[in-house]
Amino acid sequence: MKKKEVDQSGYYDQQLLPIDNQLCELLKQRKELSNNNPGVPPIEYISEWSDKYGVYEDLLNSLFWLLRNEESFRPQVEPNNFRRHLPVMKVIENAERLYSVTFIRQFDNASVVYLTIDWEDTNNSDPLEEIRRSRYEGAFHLYINENYDCRPTGGRGSGGHSTQKFVVSPPLPDDLTGLSLVFTEYTDHLKEKPTGLEFVINLE
């Protein structure tokens, strides 16, 4: 007689409940202590912990990388029910590039901010320099204040022009007076290496 297969998908050893609860408590403490920017432990620490506690080194490494990227697991807000456009018409110039926010799209559950970047694209420009600089495009992050989650959701561009899109939740008020958009550029999307470029667009 063939042995009946047991569905393990809902299995949980209840003896682990106190330990798992403690793990979650420690994760919370870790997040608060690091100000939600923990980085990844050096490989020699991971190797030492692997030997000491009998846990696979690759498992520990994967765990700490997941914790480093916790923000990527935040539930994403998909804007729905478009309401209106809010004109902004603000431009900042830096290093022969124009950074502008011309409008903000308002939805019932979120706002969408578009940052456009324009520069002179000539046949005389150094292609290697353009490649180097283009690596930074897409690594802009937006901050308004602690009340808003600002998530970059990609961008597009061609020679001399690119656009970055940010979904802001909860939605911004229709009266933008007193709010500021702080854009910071990084060399990567993990916000570890700022390029030194940061500018503020004050809304009125």
C-alpha positions, -999 to +999 in steps of 0.1 A: +000+000+000+014+033-010+022+056+019-001+086+020+017+119+014+012+145+041+008+181+031+034+200+050+024+234+036+006+243+068+029+226+093+043+246+122+060+232+153+043+251+181+073+246+204+091+272+183+065+299+190+084+316+219+117+315+199+101+329+167+084+356+188+118+365+202+134+365+167+108+391+156+114+412+187+152+411+180+145+421+143+126+451+156+154+461+179+179+457+152+159+479+128+155+506+155+191+506+166+204+508+130+179+535+121+167+511+094+201+511+077+219+480+090+243+472+062+257+436+060+281+420+085+316+414+072+321+379+058+345+369+086+317+375+112+293+354+091+318+326+088+324+327+126+287+326+134+283+298+109+308+276+127+297+287+162+260+280+157+260+253+130+241+274+105+250+273+068+271+303+058+251+309+026+219+310+046+232+336+070+245+357+041+212+355+023+194+364+056+214+395+062+211+406+026+173+403+029+173+423+060+195+450+044+168+453+016+138+453+039+123+484+022+119+464-010+093+442+008+071+472+018+037+467+002+035+489-030+007+514-035-007+514-069-023+548-077-059+545-086-087+569-095-069+599-110-083+632-097-063+661-111-029+676-120-012+701-096+011+725-114+045+730-099+068+744-126+101+744-107+135+741-122+170+736-107+202+738-127+233+719-117+264+710-137+248+719-170+218+698-163+182+710-156+162+692-130+125+700-131+092+691-116+064+706-137+034+689-122+022+663-097-006+638-105-032+634-077-050+601-072-074+590-044-047+569-026-014+584-038+004+612-056+029+607-085+059+630-088+079+632-121+115+644-120+127+653-155+164+657-163+176+676-194+211+682-207+227+692-240+233+660-261+257+668-289+278+648-312+309+663-296+301+650-261+324+623-246+304+590-249+323+575-220+314+605-198+278+601-208+278+564-199+294+572-166+269+599-158+239+578-171+247+551-145+235+576-119+202+582-136+175+561-119+193+563-085+175+594-073+155+592-041+128+615-030+122+626+006+094+649+018+090+642+055+084+613+079+047+613+070+052+602+034+066+571+018+083+580-015+090+551-037+110+553-070+092+533-096+116+535-125+122+559-153+129+562-190+150+584-212+169+591-244+198+613-255+196+645-235+165+637-215+153+613-188+123+611-164+121+596-130+088+586-114+080+585-077+048+572-060+041+591-028+016+578-002-005+588+014-014+614-013-001+649-009-027+676-001-040+696-031-026+727-013+011+721-015+021+752+003+050+747+028+060+713+014+095+706-001+107+679-024+143+667-014+160+648-042+193+630-034+214+611-060+231+578-053+254+556-073+231+527-065+195+520-056+204+508-020+212+544-010+247+536+003+269+558-019+256+594-024+271+612-054+270+645-035+242+659-055+211+670-035+186+697-043+154+709-028+123+720-047+101+742-025+064+739-033+042+770-031 
